[in-house]
Each structure stands twice: as structure tokens, then as C-alpha cells.
């Protein structure tokens, strides 16, 4: 156990990674049409820079960032803008989106290459990352350049690449680490360079031995980057838990990783950073795990941003009979979809299809029996039981005083609850009713 | 922003998809699985009660279980609520109540106890999850106070599955209270014999409280399934043991208190302590949820138990100890808090 790091508490769901973990990343076919929402990230939405009827090329800027915490968007195919209107997104909202009808030529704009990328300055790297529209690809989609611009009073000394991939079913990061380990390392080195940091870490859950091996091989040669096998435990990949496991530092309540001198980036983000800085390629495609018993051929696919989920699922043999739930992301924190005609966005790590027998109804719950299971698993050391009871009874202020806003909705409490209480729903309800 | 819904742009397909809040997978644990497991854990205890007290054990326990389940069913039907008898909690209340009654009680005692337990203590407070007091113990306390005579007639256990021995006797704790250790040893021979009989359950007492070995097997199963933790049972037992050692010693001749001369084992093995500590003081609903609070709860139970055993009017105090501490559970939970991740904000470098 000497070298296996972890955090306190957490849960052990069934991982089901075997459905897709052995499937090499394949290129999805060129989509006929893409729908690119202007808001795929945390922060201000991008402002459309094209009009209906405009011809665009692959990699062309179609929406520009509108502030510091914002991110531009690019077209992932060549074709013609046919609509700029509100369309449903995988987060369940209607968002202004730019619809591009492909011309089938897949013509790209010229990308500015930087063979000597390690000699770029911090600012140059940050600008390239910002202009490439790179955001955190683990799901939260926070603009990466903002994370790389810590204020002076918060010196950063460590960069951690998050390869935990603790969400069950998902294997996108796993495949990237196995197949493109060198690029992950180069991405990490670029991030370290932009932050002026000497210490790099990569945390990988132990259930990906091939990824650990590949990454260890990629860093070999006496670099200052260390690969950490992590205990297989959810939510090991949550930023705060990962930092605790690897650096034994606790991010303070309401704080950010940079408060303890750490920046965490996802594996996919590291690859995107490398591609942007080395080849000038904006973030126009990403690896998506299409998996679950509800899909005929689980796959890991390189999918262009804006491709409709229905089209992606089609390429994986379609849904099986009895598929009842389609989730964008993983089963613990992903969003259930009401329509498949939503686009894959920068933060879409997976498309998970559950069948009837995997689906657990959450509408039939009973009173809390105060067994304390949720307290035993809450990675944030909260008392989810009392939070859910306060929310249920409308005592939202009391919930706030019991650490409501420290909860990041990992769902561990709901997972273990024997009364099948919709804990996350209660907590979100309370969060919506009081100010942080 | 112009809102133009171009319905035709995105082809509409009808998917009957279920939408709900994450997480989309759940663990396998359910309330009824827990409750039925606790019932199962009481099986060895029930078998031992039948072994020692014969068909009476089946009769009394059966009445309790039946009356508890039926009153829950009737009450929920009457209020047009969802009937929850299949979750095993009413069954468990009945089983626990039965285990807490003397073998010779007339039929109406189990019935009254069950109705008080289920209707008054459980359902009137809102059902499973909302009770303040342990239903089975309130049921028992009610019949103990209402029928003090009938509830304190104890029978000598007989050998294997025969039936009730007509001989009545006092419980070991009763003898200890009235006649002291000297008399207890006179009856049981020597200490080793006493321990042995207490451990196996071959003493007078409530149906399910006498056999320490059967109770420990059941408790072991609950530990193995992680349905209970050590916090309450251990702090409860340890407090009783320490107090029995400090204050339980008496000079056999004069009856004067001798400090640090008590026999903890007699107190630990006799009465309803083991049944109470592992099966009643661990009832999720009526005890504190946080581990630290559970230790306070256990210590409190131990203190009250020994106060009653050594100074009170009753020979046994486990039931009142747990019920009194049940009152404090909400208060304890309010005072004890978890330590949130990052709360201190300490930076370890």
C-alpha cells in the first residue's frame, strides 16, 4: 500500500469499465451538420462572429470570448452557417448555438505550428491556449487559461494531471493515456512551463495498469514528473480529493486548488494544450466514450465538437431494445438527456446508455432512517443526511450552515442511501433557495 | 438574441427517455434488506429462547410479531398510507419486543405492548424514520409499568425444548440486588458456573436476553454486514464494565461498598445489557447519527444503566437507560458536527 494514494471516505461503485476500456480510439465519421453552442464552458458565453450564410472552414473562429472567464468557439467542419438560434444542450438548457451545414470537403484553416514550443513564454502559451478555446475537458469545462493565470498572492508549485477517471463506465482518459502518453506528458510540461512550476504529477486509478505503465514509460528519463497509482475509489478524480491523495494538502472550504498551490488539469485537456501549442490546433474535437449496456457497440471515439449525440450513437450500432436512459458524462455526475439531438461539447466525456435493468427509480424513496451511511462516505466530510432533511423540510438556511455549499454533488450519499433518497436533488434544491 | 426554433433543422425522434437527477446508478442496500438482516441476526437468539423456554417462547414472540405487523397494516390502511409491513421494521419491533418479555406473560401483554410500540411510538410520530423512542422498548416499558407483577415473574429455564418449568425464580440481577453476590454464588455454585450459565443463557430472564453467546453471534453478523459499528455497543459495555468494577463491589458480610472490587463480568453478561447494547441502542432512527455522538450516547446509556442497577428500585436499567438517552439523541446530533474537508484550512507542506 506504500505507494497507493487516496483520500478519506468515498464509495466503490461497480465500474463497468471493461465495456470500452479495450477499445482503441477511432475517428468518428465527418458529421453532416454540427450544432455549436456559444456556451460550453463556465463563464461568459462566446459572441457569434459569423452570420447566417457565411462559409466557414474547419478550425475557424465562429464565436469570440467575451471576458476573462470565457472561451472562444471554433467550427469543427467546413461548410455554411445555416442558423444561429437556441437549441437544447446536454446540460438541459436551451443555448444559443451556431449550426453549420457541412460541405463534405473538410477544409481547414491554416494552423500556426510551433516546433520549438518549449521556448515560448508563459504569456504566449496562455494566449495560445485561450485562443484555442481550451477548457477543462473532465466535465466542468472551466477555461484553462484562467486556471493557468493564478494571482500573484497565490503561488503555484505543483501541477497535477487528473487521470483518475473515477466515474464508472468512462474510459476516454484511459485510452488517451495508453495511446497518446507522450502528448499528455508534453501537455503537462507546457502547462508547467506556463506556470513556472517544477513539480508535475499524474494520478491514475489502479484499475488502469496499462495506462500507469504507459505514462511511466513516457516520463522515464529522470524528469520531475511522477506517476501515482491511486486507490480505486469514487470520487478520486475530484480535484480536492486528488490533491489530498497526491500532495496531502486540503483545499480550504470555498477555496480553489490554487489556494494550496496546485493546478489540476484533465488528461484530455493536457493533450488539447499540446495540440494547440505545438500545432496551433483549436479545440474542435475530443475523445468521447460511448458505452453502457444500452448501446450496441461501445466505443471510444474522436468526435468533432458539435456532432449530435444521435449521430454518435448511430455510429456505435444504435441503442439496444430496452435502453431507457442516455447520460451525458458518467453515471455519478452526468446529465440524463431527454433528447438525443444535443451536440457533443467540449466537456462531454462520455455518452452512457443504461438499460431497464441498470436503471434505478429514484422517485420511490422513503424517510431518512438516519443510518449514517452517507456520513461515512461523504468525501467532503459533510452530513448529507441532515442536509437532505433540511432541504426536504424547507430549512434552507440551516442547510447552508451545515456546509451546503461545500458539497460538489458527487452523489456518493445518494449512491449508498438505503432509503433511496434523491440526495443530490435535495441539495440542489437547497442551493437554489439560498445565497452562498 | 433572436429565438428561432428551427424544428426541421434537427430531426425529431421520439425516444421515451427517462430523465432524473444524478447519480444514475445506486448501491444495492435498501431499508428492507437492512431490517430483514437484523431480523435474521436475531434468529440464534430466538432459537436459544425456544431451547430454554420451550413453546412459550414461540407463543409470546409470535404474538408480538403478529400484533406489530397487523397494527402497522391496519393503521396505514386506515390513514390510506402506503403499507410498509414488507420492509421488515414492524416485524423487527415485534421480534425485539418478544425477546424483551418474560416467558410466562398472558396473551394480552404482548398485544398491548405491540400496539403501544407500533401505533403510539412509531406510527403516530410519522412511521419509520421519525420515531423518537425505540418502539419495542416503549412497548415494553408500557407493559412493565401497567402490569408490574406479571412482568416480573421469571421462570427457571428448562433443558432443551421442553416447555416452561413451573418453578419461578428471580433473575441473576434481581438476586444480586436483593441478596448480594453471596446469595448469587450460593445458587450458582461458584463464579465459573455463574459465568457459564450467563454466557449460555441458562438463567431466568426475558426470552431473548439470557444467552450472551446467541446474542454475540447475531451481533457478529451485523458487524460483518457493517450494519452496526462498534461505537455504541463498545462505549455502552465499557461504561457498564468500568462502573461495575468501581462501584459494584460489596463486602459480603456487611454489605458495605468497597471501591474497585466489583465484578464487571456479572454485570456485562446478565440482564438485557447485551441485547440492548447490540440490538436496541443501535437502532438507527433513535440514536445519534454521528460517530462521536454515538460514543456519548453509549456512555450515557452505560451510566444510567449502572445508576439504576446499583441505586435504583429496579434490578435492571438497560431499557430505561436507552429510552432516556433516546431523548438526548437530537440534542447530541445538534452539538456534534462532522469536520468538513478543508474546514481548518491548514496547509501541510
Boltz contact constraints between the chains, C-beta under 6 A:
constraints:
  - contact:
      token1: [A, 13]
      token2: [B, 25]
      max_distance: 6.0
  - contact:
      token1: [A, 83]
      token2: [B, 6]
      max_distance: 6.0
  - contact:
      token1: [A, 83]
      token2: [B, 9]
      max_distance: 6.0
  - contact:
      token1: [A, 85]
      token2: [B, 4]
      max_distance: 6.0
  - contact:
      token1: [A, 85]
      token2: [B, 6]
      max_distance: 6.0
  - contact:
      token1: [A, 86]
      token2: [B, 3]
      max_distance: 6.0
  - contact:
      token1: [A, 96]
      token2: [B, 1]
      max_distance: 6.0
  - contact:
      token1: [A, 248]
      token2: [B, 348]
      max_distance: 6.0
  - contact:
      token1: [A, 249]
      token2: [B, 348]
      max_distance: 6.0
  - contact:
      token1: [A, 250]
      token2: [B, 342]
      max_distance: 6.0
  - contact:
      token1: [A, 251]
      token2: [B, 342]
      max_distance: 6.0
  - contact:
      token1: [A, 252]
      token2: [B, 342]
      max_distance: 6.0
  - contact:
      token1: [A, 252]
      token2: [B, 345]
      max_distance: 6.0
  - contact:
      token1: [A, 253]
      token2: [B, 340]
      max_distance: 6.0
  - contact:
      token1: [A, 253]
      token2: [B, 342]
      max_distance: 6.0
  - contact:
      token1: [A, 253]
      token2: [B, 343]
      max_distance: 6.0
  - contact:
      token1: [A, 260]
      token2: [B, 347]
      max_distance: 6.0
  - contact:
      token1: [A, 324]
      token2: [B, 18]
      max_distance: 6.0
  - contact:
      token1: [A, 325]
      token2: [B, 18]
      max_distance: 6.0
  - contact:
      token1: [A, 326]
      token2: [B, 17]
      max_distance: 6.0
  - contact:
      token1: [A, 327]
      token2: [B, 24]
      max_distance: 6.0
  - contact:
      token1: [A, 331]
      token2: [B, 24]
      max_distance: 6.0
  - contact:
      token1: [A, 331]
      token2: [B, 25]
      max_distance: 6.0
  - contact:
      token1: [A, 332]
      token2: [B, 23]
      max_distance: 6.0
  - contact:
      token1: [A, 333]
      token2: [B, 22]
      max_distance: 6.0
  - contact:
      token1: [A, 336]
      token2: [B, 19]
      max_distance: 6.0
  - contact:
      token1: [A, 336]
      token2: [B, 20]
      max_distance: 6.0
  - contact:
      token1: [A, 338]
      token2: [B, 17]
      max_distance: 6.0
  - contact:
      token1: [A, 338]
      token2: [B, 19]
      max_distance: 6.0
  - contact:
      token1: [A, 341]
      token2: [B, 10]
      max_distance: 6.0
  - contact:
      token1: [A, 360]
      token2: [B, 26]
      max_distance: 6.0
  - contact:
      token1: [A, 362]
      token2: [B, 20]
      max_distance: 6.0
  - contact:
      token1: [A, 367]
      token2: [B, 129]
      max_distance: 6.0
  - contact:
      token1: [A, 368]
      token2: [B, 129]
      max_distance: 6.0
  - contact:
      token1: [A, 369]
      token2: [B, 31]
      max_distance: 6.0
  - contact:
      token1: [A, 369]
      token2: [B, 129]
      max_distance: 6.0
  - contact:
      token1: [A, 369]
      token2: [B, 284]
      max_distance: 6.0
  - contact:
      token1: [A, 369]
      token2: [B, 285]
      max_distance: 6.0
  - contact:
      token1: [A, 370]
      token2: [B, 284]
      max_distance: 6.0
  - contact:
      token1: [A, 370]
      token2: [B, 285]
      max_distance: 6.0
  - contact:
      token1: [A, 370]
      token2: [B, 289]
      max_distance: 6.0
  - contact:
      token1: [A, 371]
      token2: [B, 284]
      max_distance: 6.0
  - contact:
      token1: [A, 372]
      token2: [B, 289]
      max_distance: 6.0
  - contact:
      token1: [A, 380]
      token2: [B, 340]
      max_distance: 6.0
  - contact:
      token1: [A, 380]
      token2: [B, 341]
      max_distance: 6.0
  - contact:
      token1: [A, 381]
      token2: [B, 338]
      max_distance: 6.0
  - contact:
      token1: [A, 381]
      token2: [B, 339]
      max_distance: 6.0
  - contact:
      token1: [A, 381]
      token2: [B, 340]
      max_distance: 6.0
  - contact:
      token1: [A, 381]
      token2: [B, 341]
      max_distance: 6.0
  - contact:
      token1: [A, 382]
      token2: [B, 340]
      max_distance: 6.0
  - contact:
      token1: [A, 383]
      token2: [B, 338]
      max_distance: 6.0
  - contact:
      token1: [A, 385]
      token2: [B, 289]
      max_distance: 6.0
  - contact:
      token1: [A, 403]
      token2: [B, 340]
      max_distance: 6.0
  - contact:
      token1: [A, 406]
      token2: [B, 340]
      max_distance: 6.0
  - contact:
      token1: [A, 411]
      token2: [B, 22]
      max_distance: 6.0
  - contact:
      token1: [A, 411]
      token2: [B, 23]
      max_distance: 6.0
  - contact:
      token1: [A, 414]
      token2: [B, 23]
      max_distance: 6.0
  - contact:
      token1: [A, 415]
      token2: [B, 23]
      max_distance: 6.0
  - contact:
      token1: [A, 415]
      token2: [B, 26]
      max_distance: 6.0
  - contact:
      token1: [A, 415]
      token2: [B, 27]
      max_distance: 6.0
  - contact:
      token1: [A, 416]
      token2: [B, 27]
      max_distance: 6.0
  - contact:
      token1: [A, 418]
      token2: [B, 29]
      max_distance: 6.0
  - contact:
      token1: [A, 418]
      token2: [B, 30]
      max_distance: 6.0
  - contact:
      token1: [A, 418]
      token2: [B, 31]
      max_distance: 6.0
  - contact:
      token1: [A, 418]
      token2: [B, 34]
      max_distance: 6.0
  - contact:
      token1: [A, 419]
      token2: [B, 31]
      max_distance: 6.0
  - contact:
      token1: [A, 424]
      token2: [B, 21]
      max_distance: 6.0
  - contact:
      token1: [A, 424]
      token2: [B, 22]
      max_distance: 6.0
  - contact:
      token1: [A, 425]
      token2: [B, 21]
      max_distance: 6.0
